[in-house]
Amino acid sequence: MFLAIVLPFLSFIARGKVLTGIICFILQITVIGWLPAAIWAVMSLNNERANKRNEDLIRAVREGRK
């Protein structure tokens, strides 16, 4: 989370989203664009974590039915 706030583009690159990281870097290099880039990176990280939780829940429900 700290990386997503301080260096948003590295947050994307570390998760394997290189093209998104480059676009985020271009946005981040402007002073005004840094805040939206940080918000974008944090929201993306939270969405990825939520998707992982949902997949785990779905897997647990399916295993419970067997």
C-alpha positions in Angstrom: 0.0 0.0 0.0 2.9 2.4 0.8 4.4 1.8 -2.6 1.1 2.5 -4.3 0.9 5.9 -2.5 4.5 7.0 -2.8 5.5 5.6 -6.2 2.2 4.6 -7.9 3.8 3.5 -11.2 6.1 1.0 -9.3 3.0 -0.5 -7.7 1.6 -1.4 -11.2 5.0 -2.7 -12.5 5.6 -4.9 -9.4 2.2 -6.5 -10.1 3.1 -7.3 -13.7 1.1 -4.5 -15.3 4.0 -2.8 -17.2 1.9 -0.8 -19.7 -0.4 0.5 -17.0 2.7 1.4 -15.0 4.1 3.4 -17.9 0.9 5.3 -18.3 0.7 5.9 -14.6 4.3 7.2 -14.7 3.5 9.6 -17.4 0.6 10.9 -15.3 2.7 10.9 -12.2 5.6 13.1 -13.5 3.3 16.1 -13.4 2.8 17.6 -10.0 -1.0 17.8 -10.5 -1.1 14.2 -11.9 0.7 12.6 -9.0 -2.4 12.6 -6.7 -4.7 11.0 -9.3 -2.0 8.5 -10.1 -1.7 7.6 -6.4 -5.5 7.2 -6.0 -5.6 5.1 -9.2 -2.8 2.8 -7.9 -4.5 2.4 -4.4 -7.9 1.7 -6.0 -6.4 -0.9 -8.4 -4.6 -2.6 -5.5 -7.8 -2.7 -3.4 -9.7 -4.1 -6.4 -7.1 -6.8 -7.0 -7.3 -7.8 -3.3 -11.1 -7.9 -3.4 -11.1 -10.1 -6.5 -8.7 -12.5 -4.8 -10.9 -12.6 -1.7 -14.0 -13.3 -4.0 -12.2 -16.1 -5.8 -11.2 -17.7 -2.5 -14.8 -17.4 -1.3 -16.2 -18.9 -4.5 -13.7 -21.8 -4.3 -14.6 -22.4 -0.6 -18.3 -22.5 -1.5 -17.7 -24.9 -4.4 -15.6 -27.2 -2.2 -18.2 -27.2 0.5 -20.9 -28.4 -1.9 -18.9 -31.5 -2.9 
